[in-house]
Amino acid sequence: MPLSSSSPDRDQRTAALLAALEKRILVLDGAMGTMIQRHKLDEAGYRGKRFVNHPKDVKGNNDLLILSQPQIILDIHRAYLEAGADIIETNTFSSTTIAQADYGMEALVYELNFEGAKLARQAADEYTKKTPEKPRFVAGAIGPTNRTASISPDVNDPAFRNVTFDELRVAFRQQVEGLVAGGADLILAETIIDTLNAKACLFAIDEFFEESGIRLPVMISGTITDQSGRILSGQTAEAFWNSLRHVKPLSIGLNCALGAAQLRPYVAELSRVADVLVSAYPNAGLPNAFGEYDELPHTTAGHVGGWAKDGLVNIVGGCCGTTPDHIKAICESVTGVAPRKPPKPATTMRLSGLEPFQLAS
């Protein structure tokens, strides 16, 4: 679908987003998977009427519900908006040809992203109309895919890779096209476990921006996988920022893997070094023995509210295990708290391997 580089509605929403971020801490929504699980869908539930004869099993393909059960996804968006979220994420975490190959649904990628953005746009516009003083925004969500460009899936062959940079770039480009055409206000590259995957994603986003003449704000969110303080491909939070700061994103941040209590030191590290906005949306604590999340909303919100009061964040929300109740509590915990003011670090050479390197001035 052709896109116009000039769109008054899109430009107005971008201006409203930036204005809101100047005034207050904005709140993202919470987990999509947690809410989908409440519906206890079986294979037939995931297929709906349209995909009843699809040759592969599709149960667990949450993104497919955009097409097979759109009312469920729309209602989840509305629940988070009702809870107070300023920004809702599209249900497109796995909507790339690479991730959808597991289900034999690569041909649906553009439609998934386009319709996923349209559903979120519908819900956001409904709530903006209800409360014009509090506009709501749509983040086009891009997950990391189920392959990594930096890490071999074969322990006996460390040099082997099951995906290339260009394959990732093409897949992410298809996703961005659908999200923007469907009405996303910003692009969110999230749950980043491999910086090289992220570079392919951000290259694809910029390539689209250059060719289309459209530019949207970009959020980047990495995942510290454990208390070593590193993403899966090995970088510390500061090294991760050094690797991606050239993109000049709207925000840099962290999500998933850890609860708020465990995530705090790494959010603080990014807050110290990043000269852009900082986002953070933790899990509802750590999973229990059954892989479920028990942390209550007031506990999560207490930690996140502490980040806000200490001047660490500009955008907050919830990841795995969080619900509209968590988001409501988080909204209450940051209401009236001033957003973080990004520092202005001295100009110097900043490099990164697994660790950051700063050239002494």
C-alpha positions as CSV (number, residue, x, y, z in Angstrom):
1,M,0.0,0.0,0.0
2,P,1.5,3.4,-1.0
3,L,2.3,5.8,1.8
4,S,2.4,9.5,1.7
5,S,5.5,11.1,3.3
6,S,3.2,13.9,4.5
7,S,0.3,13.1,6.8
8,P,-1.2,15.8,9.0
9,D,-2.7,13.2,11.4
10,R,0.6,11.4,11.8
11,D,2.5,14.6,12.2
12,Q,0.1,15.9,14.8
13,R,0.3,12.7,16.8
14,T,4.1,12.8,16.7
15,A,4.0,16.4,17.9
16,A,1.6,15.4,20.7
17,L,3.8,12.5,21.7
18,L,6.9,14.7,22.0
19,A,4.9,17.3,23.9
20,A,3.6,14.8,26.4
21,L,7.1,13.4,27.0
22,E,8.3,16.9,27.9
23,K,5.6,17.1,30.6
24,R,5.3,13.7,32.2
25,I,6.3,10.1,32.4
26,L,4.4,8.1,29.9
27,V,3.1,4.6,30.5
28,L,3.2,1.7,28.1
29,D,0.8,-1.2,28.3
30,G,1.5,-4.6,29.9
31,A,1.9,-8.2,28.6
32,M,-0.2,-9.4,25.7
33,G,0.6,-13.1,26.2
34,T,-0.6,-13.0,29.8
35,M,-4.0,-11.6,28.7
36,I,-4.3,-14.0,25.8
37,Q,-3.7,-17.0,28.1
38,R,-6.8,-16.0,30.1
39,H,-8.9,-17.0,27.1
40,K,-7.6,-20.6,27.2
41,L,-7.7,-21.0,23.4
42,D,-7.3,-24.4,21.8
43,E,-6.1,-25.2,18.3
44,A,-9.5,-24.4,16.9
45,G,-9.6,-21.1,18.8
46,Y,-6.3,-20.0,17.3
47,R,-7.4,-21.0,13.8
48,G,-10.8,-19.3,13.8
49,K,-12.9,-19.7,10.7
50,R,-10.3,-18.4,8.2
51,F,-7.5,-20.9,9.0
52,V,-9.5,-24.0,9.7
53,N,-7.7,-25.9,6.9
54,H,-4.2,-24.6,7.4
55,P,-1.8,-27.5,7.1
56,K,0.3,-26.8,10.2
57,D,-0.6,-26.4,13.9
58,V,-1.0,-22.8,14.9
59,K,-1.7,-22.9,18.6
60,G,0.6,-20.5,20.4
61,N,0.9,-18.2,17.4
62,N,-0.4,-15.2,19.3
63,D,0.1,-12.8,16.5
64,L,-2.3,-14.8,14.3
65,L,-5.2,-13.8,16.6
66,I,-5.0,-10.4,14.9
67,L,-6.7,-12.1,11.9
68,S,-8.5,-15.1,13.5
69,Q,-9.7,-13.5,16.8
70,P,-9.4,-9.7,16.3
71,Q,-12.0,-8.9,19.0
72,I,-9.8,-10.6,21.6
73,I,-6.9,-8.4,20.7
74,L,-9.0,-5.2,20.5
75,D,-10.4,-5.9,23.9
76,I,-7.0,-6.4,25.4
77,H,-5.8,-3.0,23.9
78,R,-8.9,-1.4,25.4
79,A,-8.3,-2.9,28.8
80,Y,-4.8,-1.4,29.0
81,L,-6.1,2.0,27.8
82,E,-8.8,1.9,30.4
83,A,-6.1,1.2,33.0
84,G,-4.4,4.4,32.0
85,A,-1.7,3.4,29.4
86,D,-0.6,6.2,27.1
87,I,1.1,3.9,24.6
88,I,-0.2,0.5,23.5
89,E,2.0,-2.0,21.6
90,T,0.8,-3.8,18.5
91,N,0.4,-7.6,18.9
92,T,3.2,-8.1,16.3
93,F,6.1,-9.4,18.3
94,S,6.6,-12.4,16.0
95,S,5.2,-11.0,12.8
96,T,8.3,-11.5,10.6
97,T,8.8,-14.1,7.9
98,I,11.5,-15.6,10.0
99,A,9.3,-16.2,13.1
100,Q,6.2,-17.1,11.1
101,A,8.0,-19.8,9.2
102,D,7.5,-22.1,12.2
103,Y,3.7,-22.0,11.4
104,G,4.0,-21.8,7.6
105,M,2.5,-18.4,7.6
106,E,5.3,-16.2,6.0
107,A,2.8,-14.9,3.4
108,L,0.7,-13.2,6.1
109,V,3.5,-11.0,7.4
110,Y,2.4,-7.7,5.8
111,E,-1.2,-8.3,6.7
112,L,-0.4,-9.2,10.3
113,N,1.5,-6.0,10.8
114,F,-1.0,-3.8,8.9
115,E,-4.1,-5.2,10.6
116,G,-2.3,-5.3,14.0
117,A,-1.5,-1.6,13.8
118,K,-5.0,-0.9,12.6
119,L,-6.5,-2.7,15.7
120,A,-4.3,-0.8,18.1
121,R,-5.0,2.5,16.2
122,Q,-8.7,1.9,16.5
123,A,-8.5,1.4,20.3
124,A,-6.1,4.4,20.8
125,D,-8.3,6.7,18.8
126,E,-11.3,5.7,20.8
127,Y,-9.6,6.6,24.0
128,T,-8.1,9.8,22.6
129,K,-11.6,10.9,21.6
130,K,-12.8,10.2,25.2
131,T,-10.0,12.1,26.8
132,P,-8.5,14.6,24.2
133,E,-6.3,16.1,26.9
134,K,-4.6,12.6,27.2
135,P,-3.8,11.4,23.7
136,R,-3.0,7.8,23.2
137,F,-0.4,6.4,20.9
138,V,0.5,3.2,19.1
139,A,3.9,1.6,19.2
140,G,4.6,-0.8,16.3
141,A,6.2,-3.7,18.2
142,I,9.1,-5.6,16.6
143,G,10.5,-8.6,18.4
144,P,14.0,-10.1,18.0
145,T,12.9,-13.2,15.9
146,N,13.8,-16.7,17.0
147,R,17.2,-16.6,15.4
148,T,20.4,-14.7,16.3
149,A,23.0,-13.4,14.0
150,S,25.8,-13.4,16.7
151,I,25.3,-16.8,18.3
152,S,25.6,-20.3,16.9
153,P,22.6,-22.6,17.5
154,D,25.1,-25.5,17.3
155,V,27.4,-25.9,20.3
156,N,29.7,-28.1,18.2
157,D,30.1,-25.4,15.5
158,P,30.6,-21.9,17.0
159,A,31.0,-20.4,13.6
160,F,27.6,-21.6,12.3
161,R,24.8,-19.1,11.9
162,N,21.2,-19.9,10.9
163,V,20.4,-16.4,9.7
164,T,22.3,-13.6,8.0
165,F,22.2,-9.9,8.5
166,D,20.5,-9.3,5.1
167,E,17.8,-11.9,5.8
168,L,17.0,-10.1,9.0
169,R,17.1,-6.7,7.3
170,V,14.6,-7.8,4.7
171,A,12.3,-9.4,7.2
172,F,12.3,-6.4,9.5
173,R,11.7,-4.1,6.5
174,Q,8.5,-6.0,5.6
175,Q,7.3,-5.6,9.1
176,V,8.0,-1.9,9.3
177,E,6.1,-1.3,6.1
178,G,3.0,-2.9,7.4
179,L,3.1,-1.3,10.8
180,V,3.5,2.2,9.4
181,A,0.8,1.7,6.8
182,G,-1.5,0.4,9.5
183,G,-1.1,3.6,11.6
184,A,1.7,3.1,14.1
185,D,2.9,6.4,15.7
186,L,6.4,5.0,16.6
187,I,8.4,1.9,16.1
188,L,9.5,-0.2,19.1
189,A,12.4,-2.6,18.6
190,E,12.1,-4.6,21.8
191,T,13.3,-7.6,23.8
192,I,16.7,-7.3,22.1
193,I,19.0,-10.2,23.0
194,D,21.5,-9.8,20.2
195,T,22.8,-6.4,19.2
196,L,23.6,-7.6,15.6
197,N,19.9,-8.5,15.2
198,A,19.0,-5.0,16.5
199,K,21.4,-3.4,14.0
200,A,19.7,-5.2,11.2
201,C,16.3,-4.1,12.5
202,L,17.4,-0.4,12.9
203,F,19.1,-0.4,9.5
204,A,15.8,-1.7,8.0
205,I,13.8,1.0,9.8
206,D,16.2,3.7,8.6
207,E,16.2,2.3,5.1
208,F,12.4,2.5,5.0
209,F,12.5,6.1,6.4
210,E,14.9,7.2,3.7
211,E,13.0,5.7,0.8
212,S,9.5,6.6,2.0
213,G,10.2,10.1,3.3
214,I,8.3,9.1,6.5
215,R,10.1,9.4,9.8
216,L,8.6,8.1,13.1
217,P,10.2,8.1,16.6
218,V,12.1,4.9,17.3
219,M,12.3,3.2,20.7
220,I,15.0,0.6,21.5
221,S,14.6,-1.8,24.3
222,G,17.2,-4.5,25.2
223,T,16.9,-7.5,27.5
224,I,19.3,-8.2,30.3
225,T,19.0,-11.9,30.5
226,D,20.2,-12.5,34.1
227,Q,22.0,-10.7,36.9
228,S,25.3,-10.8,35.1
229,G,24.0,-7.5,33.7
230,R,24.4,-8.5,30.0
231,I,22.2,-9.2,27.1
232,L,22.4,-12.7,25.6
233,S,25.1,-11.8,23.1
234,G,27.3,-10.6,25.9
235,Q,27.1,-6.8,26.1
236,T,26.6,-4.7,29.2
237,A,23.9,-2.1,29.2
238,E,26.4,0.7,28.5
239,A,28.1,-1.2,25.7
240,F,24.7,-1.9,24.2
241,W,23.9,1.8,24.2
242,N,27.3,2.7,22.7
243,S,26.6,0.2,19.9
244,L,23.2,1.8,19.0
245,R,23.4,5.4,20.0
246,H,24.2,6.5,16.4
247,V,20.6,5.8,15.5
248,K,19.6,8.8,17.7
249,P,16.4,7.0,19.0
250,L,13.6,8.6,20.9
251,S,14.5,6.3,23.8
252,I,16.8,3.5,24.9
253,G,15.6,1.1,27.6
254,L,15.2,-2.4,29.0
255,N,12.4,-4.9,29.2
256,C,11.6,-8.6,30.0
257,A,13.7,-11.4,31.7
258,L,13.9,-9.7,35.1
259,G,11.5,-8.2,37.6
260,A,11.7,-4.5,38.6
261,A,13.8,-5.2,41.7
262,Q,16.4,-7.0,39.6
263,L,16.3,-4.6,36.7
264,R,16.9,-1.4,38.6
265,P,20.7,-1.2,38.5
266,Y,20.8,-1.7,34.7
267,V,18.1,1.0,34.2
268,A,20.2,3.3,36.4
269,E,23.2,2.5,34.3
270,L,21.4,3.5,31.1
271,S,20.0,6.6,32.8
272,R,23.5,7.7,33.7
273,V,25.0,7.4,30.2
274,A,22.2,7.9,27.6
275,D,21.5,11.4,26.3
276,V,18.0,10.3,25.1
277,L,14.9,9.3,27.0
278,V,15.0,6.1,29.0
279,S,12.3,3.4,29.0
280,A,11.8,0.4,31.2
281,Y,9.1,-2.2,31.4
282,P,9.9,-5.2,33.7
283,N,8.2,-8.5,34.2
284,A,5.9,-9.0,37.2
285,G,8.8,-10.4,39.2
286,L,10.6,-13.6,38.5
287,P,8.6,-16.7,37.3
288,N,7.7,-19.4,39.9
289,A,8.3,-23.1,39.5
290,F,5.4,-23.3,37.0
291,G,6.6,-20.5,34.9
292,E,3.9,-18.1,36.2
293,Y,4.3,-14.6,37.6
294,D,3.1,-14.0,41.1
295,E,4.2,-10.4,41.8
296,L,1.2,-8.3,42.8
297,P,0.5,-5.0,41.0
298,H,1.3,-2.8,44.1
299,T,4.7,-4.5,44.4
300,T,5.7,-3.9,40.8
301,A,4.4,-0.4,40.9
302,G,6.3,0.3,44.1
303,H,9.6,-0.5,42.4
304,V,8.7,1.4,39.2
305,G,7.5,4.4,41.2
306,G,10.8,4.4,42.9
307,W,12.6,4.6,39.6
308,A,10.5,7.6,38.7
309,K,11.1,9.4,42.0
310,D,14.8,8.9,41.6
311,G,14.7,10.5,38.1
312,L,15.7,7.4,36.2
313,V,12.9,7.0,33.6
314,N,10.7,8.7,31.0
315,I,8.6,5.8,29.8
316,V,7.5,2.8,32.0
317,G,5.2,-0.2,31.6
318,G,5.0,-3.9,32.1
319,C,6.3,-7.0,30.3
320,C,5.6,-10.7,31.1
321,G,3.0,-11.4,33.7
322,T,1.8,-7.9,33.9
323,T,-1.9,-7.1,33.6
324,P,-4.2,-4.1,33.4
325,D,-4.1,-4.0,37.2
326,H,-0.3,-3.7,37.1
327,I,-0.5,-0.9,34.6
328,K,-3.2,0.9,36.6
329,A,-1.0,0.7,39.7
330,I,2.1,1.8,37.7
331,C,0.1,4.8,36.3
332,E,-0.8,5.8,39.9
333,S,2.8,5.4,41.0
334,V,4.2,7.9,38.5
335,T,1.4,10.4,38.3
336,G,2.8,13.8,39.1
337,V,6.4,12.7,39.1
338,A,8.7,14.8,36.8
339,P,10.2,12.9,33.9
340,R,14.0,12.3,33.8
341,K,16.1,15.0,32.2
342,P,18.7,13.4,29.9
343,P,22.3,14.3,30.7
344,K,24.6,16.1,28.3
345,P,27.7,14.0,28.3
346,A,31.0,15.4,27.1
347,T,31.8,14.8,23.4
348,T,34.3,12.0,23.1
349,M,34.8,8.7,21.3
350,R,32.7,5.9,22.8
351,L,33.1,2.4,21.5
352,S,31.9,-1.0,22.5
353,G,32.7,-4.7,22.4
354,L,31.2,-6.7,25.2
355,E,32.3,-3.9,27.5
356,P,32.1,-0.1,26.8
357,F,35.2,1.9,26.0
358,Q,35.5,5.6,26.3
359,L,38.6,7.5,25.0
360,A,40.0,9.6,27.8
361,S,39.9,13.3,26.9
